[in-house]
Each structure stands twice: as structure tokens, then as C-alpha cells.
Amino acid sequence: TNMSFIANYYYISLILQAICVIHCIRRGNQNKWIWIIVFLPVIGCLVYIFSEILTGRELRQVSSGMGAVLNPSASVRKLEEQLRFSDTFQNRIALADAYLQKGETQKAIELYESSHTGVFTENEHLLRQLIIAYNAVGRYDDIIPLAQKIYRSPQFARSRTHLLYAIALDKTGRPEQAEKEFQTMAGRFGYYEQRYYYGLFLIRGGREQEATRLFNAIVEEGRHLSSQERSMNREWISRAKDELNRK
């Protein structure tokens, strides 16, 4: 039907945009290309792919990425086969990441934990993913030592794992330490997910007025964001509104 065609076109367009924008940012090409990709979704993406991505190896990576989005089960099966054929750290982590994305968190944890040995005990990607997996199953005590290993990493400060570290500190009875971490993520016009959770933290501590000011700031800032920024942060702005409406 026409409606299903439109829906499929819309989702394919979003997938293409996501792939191209990620590649664009990694290559540092955003000033030249990102507006073309955003405002000419399909045509802009195709031009970008043929201009910037279409080298054999990278084209295979893009095809693989689209296949994983459209058929995640097939991607997991392929990664399981790769691991059976070659039990390497890279293959273990690739499969664990796929399990985590698919919601098979316990399988992911088993692979991450079995890979967390030897020279790989300090591997940042493994530690970040394991923190995400532990948070999903409520293993907050286990998050803290892992987060402390990568705390000084430049990527940690603005990452979601920093937020999960703050939540873990709160969940394990260390509210003062948790608040210090939340406060480092409290800048204006950014950190919307982190600030939303800081607001919930304040409510749990009986600090309703501070939480209300924080949620109001999130909602007010949302009115001044670009359409792209607003889209990226819509969930947290909406949740902040919900909290204000409960009062």
C-alpha cells in the first residue's frame, strides 16, 4: 500500500542519514556535508556515499550496518558464526555488543566478563559496555570500580557511562559523591539526560524546589534549541515536562 511504502521510505531515509552523519563526523567532514545530508535526506546521502564512502572496504561496512538495523537476528547469527570460527577478543566484543543492543543482556555480560582478562582489563570500550550492561540488570556495586578505571579518560566526562556512574553511587548509598558527579554534568544547553536524572535525584532527597528549577530550565532551553537538537533531546525535555505536571 501507499502508506507502507511511505513508512518504509521514511525509515530507510533515517537509516541512511544516521550512517552518513556518523561517518561524516568521524571523518571531520561535517561542515561540508552535514546540512546536505539533513535537508536532502535520500539524495544527499547517496551523493555523500558515492563521494566519500564508496571505497570497497567502507561500502561493505555500510551494507553490513544497514543489514544489522533491518535484520538484527541475522547479524547476531553471523557474529556467532564468526566467534565459533575464530575466538578472538574482537569477535567476542562484537557479539557481546550485538547481544546488548538486542536486549540479551545476560549473554552480553557473560561475554564481556570472560573477555575482561589479561591485557584487555583496561580496554575502554569493554569497560563502557560492561557498565551499561550492569546498569541494565541493577548490578550497581560492580559499576563503580569499572567507572573509576576510565574516570580520567577524556571521553568519560560527557559520556552516558558517567551518568551511570553517578546513578550507581546514589544506588549504593553514596549520595554526596553522586551529587558531585551530577553537578559536573549540569551545564546549560546540554547534558539533558544527565540533568533530568539529577532532578530525580533531588526529588528523592526531598529537594523539590531545586528539582523544579532544574526541570523548568530544561523545558525553557528546549524552546531555543535548533530542530535537530530538539529532536535529539526530545525524550528528556518531555520527561522534564511530565515531572513539572505532576506537581
Secondary structure per residue as TSV (DSSP state, phi and psi in degrees):
chain	resnum	aa	ss	phi	psi
A	1	T	-	360.0	164.7
A	2	N	H	-63.7	-37.4
A	3	M	H	-65.2	-42.6
A	4	S	H	-66.9	-36.3
A	5	F	H	-62.8	-44.0
A	6	I	H	-63.0	-42.2
A	7	A	H	-63.2	-45.0
A	8	N	H	-63.2	-41.8
A	9	Y	H	-60.4	-42.3
A	10	Y	H	-62.8	-46.7
A	11	Y	H	-68.6	-40.1
A	12	I	H	-62.4	-40.5
A	13	S	H	-60.8	-43.7
A	14	L	H	-63.8	-40.7
A	15	I	H	-63.3	-45.5
A	16	L	H	-60.7	-44.2
A	17	Q	H	-61.0	-43.7
A	18	A	H	-61.4	-45.8
A	19	I	H	-62.3	-45.9
A	20	C	H	-68.5	-41.6
A	21	V	H	-64.4	-42.9
A	22	I	H	-60.8	-47.3
A	23	H	H	-62.4	-41.4
A	24	C	H	-60.7	-46.4
A	25	I	H	-66.1	-42.2
A	26	R	H	-62.0	-35.4
A	27	R	H	-85.2	-7.9
A	28	G	T	74.0	24.9
A	29	N	-	-97.6	10.8
A	30	Q	H	-61.4	-35.7
A	31	N	H	-62.2	-35.5
A	32	K	H	-81.1	-36.4
A	33	W	H	-114.1	-27.3
A	34	I	H	-62.3	-35.4
A	35	W	H	-70.5	-34.2
A	36	I	H	-63.5	-43.7
A	37	I	H	-64.0	-41.1
A	38	V	H	-73.1	-43.2
A	39	F	H	-92.8	-15.2
A	40	L	S	-125.5	71.0
A	41	P	H	-48.7	-59.6
A	42	V	H	-79.8	-50.1
A	43	I	H	-62.7	-46.5
A	44	G	H	-60.4	-40.6
A	45	C	H	-65.2	-43.2
A	46	L	H	-63.9	-42.2
A	47	V	H	-61.9	-42.9
A	48	Y	H	-63.9	-44.0
A	49	I	I	-60.0	-47.0
A	50	F	I	-74.2	-23.7
A	51	S	I	-87.9	-37.7
A	52	E	I	-117.7	-23.9
A	53	I	I	-108.3	-25.2
A	54	L	-	-74.2	67.4
A	55	T	S	-119.3	141.7
A	56	G	H	-41.6	-51.1
A	57	R	H	-65.3	-45.4
A	58	E	H	-70.8	-33.6
A	59	L	H	-63.6	-38.0
A	60	R	H	-65.1	-36.5
A	61	Q	H	-65.7	-41.4
A	62	V	H	-63.1	-45.9
A	63	S	H	-59.9	-42.7
A	64	S	H	-63.1	-41.5
A	65	G	H	-63.7	-42.1
A	66	M	H	-65.8	-39.1
A	67	G	H	-62.3	-38.3
A	68	A	H	-65.5	-36.8
A	69	V	H	-69.6	-44.9
A	70	L	H	-76.4	-30.3
A	71	N	-	-143.2	75.6
A	72	P	H	-62.4	-32.5
A	73	S	H	-64.0	-40.6
A	74	A	H	-64.4	-38.5
A	75	S	H	-63.4	-43.1
A	76	V	H	-62.8	-44.3
A	77	R	H	-59.8	-41.3
A	78	K	H	-63.4	-42.3
A	79	L	H	-68.4	-34.6
A	80	E	H	-63.3	-40.9
A	81	E	H	-64.9	-42.4
A	82	Q	H	-60.3	-40.5
A	83	L	H	-68.6	-39.3
A	84	R	H	-62.8	-37.1
A	85	F	H	-74.3	-38.5
A	86	S	-	-145.2	103.5
A	87	D	-	-83.9	82.8
A	88	T	-	-113.9	164.6
A	89	F	H	-59.2	-45.3
A	90	Q	H	-60.2	-43.4
A	91	N	H	-69.1	-36.2
A	92	R	H	-63.3	-46.6
A	93	I	H	-69.4	-38.0
A	94	A	H	-60.3	-43.2
A	95	L	H	-69.6	-41.4
A	96	A	H	-61.2	-41.9
A	97	D	H	-60.8	-40.8
A	98	A	H	-66.1	-41.9
A	99	Y	H	-60.1	-44.4
A	100	L	H	-63.4	-43.5
A	101	Q	H	-63.6	-33.9
A	102	K	H	-81.2	-10.1
A	103	G	T	93.8	6.5
A	104	E	-	-91.6	69.8
A	105	T	H	-66.4	-40.3
A	106	Q	H	-65.4	-39.1
A	107	K	H	-61.8	-41.5
A	108	A	H	-61.9	-45.8
A	109	I	H	-60.1	-42.9
A	110	E	H	-59.8	-41.7
A	111	L	H	-70.4	-43.3
A	112	Y	H	-60.2	-46.7
A	113	E	H	-64.6	-40.3
A	114	S	H	-70.0	-19.0
A	115	S	H	-92.0	-12.0
A	116	H	-	-84.8	63.3
A	117	T	S	-139.9	163.8
A	118	G	G	56.2	-133.2
A	119	V	G	-70.0	-10.8
A	120	F	G	-95.9	5.8
A	121	T	G	-68.3	-17.9
A	122	E	G	-108.2	9.4
A	123	N	-	-66.0	118.4
A	124	E	H	-64.2	-42.7
A	125	H	H	-61.5	-45.6
A	126	L	H	-59.4	-45.8
A	127	L	H	-63.9	-42.5
A	128	R	H	-62.5	-45.4
A	129	Q	H	-66.7	-37.6
A	130	L	H	-66.9	-36.4
A	131	I	H	-61.2	-44.8
A	132	I	H	-61.9	-42.4
A	133	A	H	-67.6	-43.8
A	134	Y	H	-62.0	-39.1
A	135	N	H	-61.0	-40.1
A	136	A	H	-63.5	-28.1
A	137	V	T	-108.5	9.4
A	138	G	T	76.8	23.0
A	139	R	-	-91.4	68.3
A	140	Y	H	-69.1	-37.1
A	141	D	H	-59.4	-34.7
A	142	D	H	-75.6	-20.1
A	143	I	H	-69.9	-39.4
A	144	I	H	-60.1	-50.6
A	145	P	H	-64.6	-31.4
A	146	L	H	-68.6	-44.4
A	147	A	H	-63.2	-36.9
A	148	Q	H	-66.5	-26.3
A	149	K	H	-67.0	-33.7
A	150	I	S	-110.9	12.0
A	151	Y	T	-58.1	-36.6
A	152	R	T	-84.6	-2.3
A	153	S	S	-66.2	136.8
A	154	P	T	-57.8	-30.3
A	155	Q	T	-77.1	-20.0
A	156	F	T	-67.4	-40.1
A	157	A	T	-54.8	-41.4
A	158	R	T	-102.2	10.5
A	159	S	S	-89.7	163.6
A	160	R	H	-68.3	-28.0
A	161	T	H	-64.2	-28.1
A	162	H	H	-64.0	-44.0
A	163	L	H	-60.1	-44.9
A	164	L	H	-65.4	-31.0
A	165	Y	H	-65.1	-45.5
A	166	A	H	-61.0	-43.4
A	167	I	H	-62.7	-42.0
A	168	A	H	-63.2	-40.0
A	169	L	H	-60.7	-42.5
A	170	D	H	-65.3	-44.5
A	171	K	H	-66.3	-24.5
A	172	T	T	-102.5	21.7
A	173	G	T	80.0	30.2
A	174	R	-	-125.5	62.9
A	175	P	H	-63.3	-34.3
A	176	E	H	-65.4	-43.6
A	177	Q	H	-64.6	-40.8
A	178	A	H	-60.1	-43.9
A	179	E	H	-64.3	-37.5
A	180	K	H	-58.3	-41.1
A	181	E	H	-70.3	-42.4
A	182	F	H	-59.1	-39.7
A	183	Q	H	-67.4	-27.4
A	184	T	T	-73.2	-11.9
A	185	M	T	-114.0	31.7
A	186	A	-	-112.6	22.9
A	187	G	-	-70.3	152.4
A	188	R	S	-71.2	153.4
A	189	F	S	53.1	52.2
A	190	G	S	170.8	177.8
A	191	Y	-	53.6	41.4
A	192	Y	H	-67.3	-41.8
A	193	E	H	-63.5	-45.7
A	194	Q	H	-61.8	-42.0
A	195	R	H	-70.4	-34.1
A	196	Y	H	-60.7	-46.4
A	197	Y	H	-69.2	-29.7
A	198	Y	H	-63.9	-39.2
A	199	G	H	-60.1	-43.4
A	200	L	H	-63.1	-39.0
A	201	F	H	-59.5	-44.1
A	202	L	H	-63.5	-40.0
A	203	I	H	-62.3	-44.7
A	204	R	H	-61.6	-28.2
A	205	G	T	-88.1	7.5
A	206	G	T	77.1	17.9
A	207	R	-	-104.1	64.2
A	208	E	H	-62.4	-41.7
A	209	Q	H	-64.1	-42.5
A	210	E	H	-63.2	-40.8
A	211	A	H	-63.9	-41.9
A	212	T	H	-61.6	-42.9
A	213	R	H	-61.8	-40.3
A	214	L	H	-66.9	-45.2
A	215	F	H	-65.4	-38.9
A	216	N	H	-61.5	-40.6
A	217	A	H	-63.4	-41.6
A	218	I	H	-61.1	-46.8
A	219	V	H	-65.3	-44.0
A	220	E	H	-64.1	-44.4
A	221	E	H	-61.4	-35.2
A	222	G	H	-58.9	-29.5
A	223	R	T	-70.8	-19.1
A	224	H	T	-106.4	2.6
A	225	L	S	-79.1	155.9
A	226	S	-	-66.7	163.0
A	227	S	H	-59.9	-37.0
A	228	Q	H	-67.7	-44.8
A	229	E	H	-65.8	-39.4
A	230	R	H	-64.3	-39.7
A	231	S	H	-63.3	-41.6
A	232	M	H	-65.8	-29.5
A	233	N	T	-112.8	12.6
A	234	R	H	-55.7	-42.9
A	235	E	H	-58.6	-43.6
A	236	W	H	-77.4	-33.2
A	237	I	H	-66.1	-42.1
A	238	S	H	-64.7	-41.7
A	239	R	H	-65.9	-37.2
A	240	A	H	-62.9	-41.4
A	241	K	H	-59.7	-42.8
A	242	D	H	-59.8	-41.7
A	243	E	H	-63.8	-40.5
A	244	L	H	-65.4	-36.4
A	245	N	H	-70.9	-20.0
A	246	R	T	-76.2	-16.2
A	247	K	-	-83.4	360.0
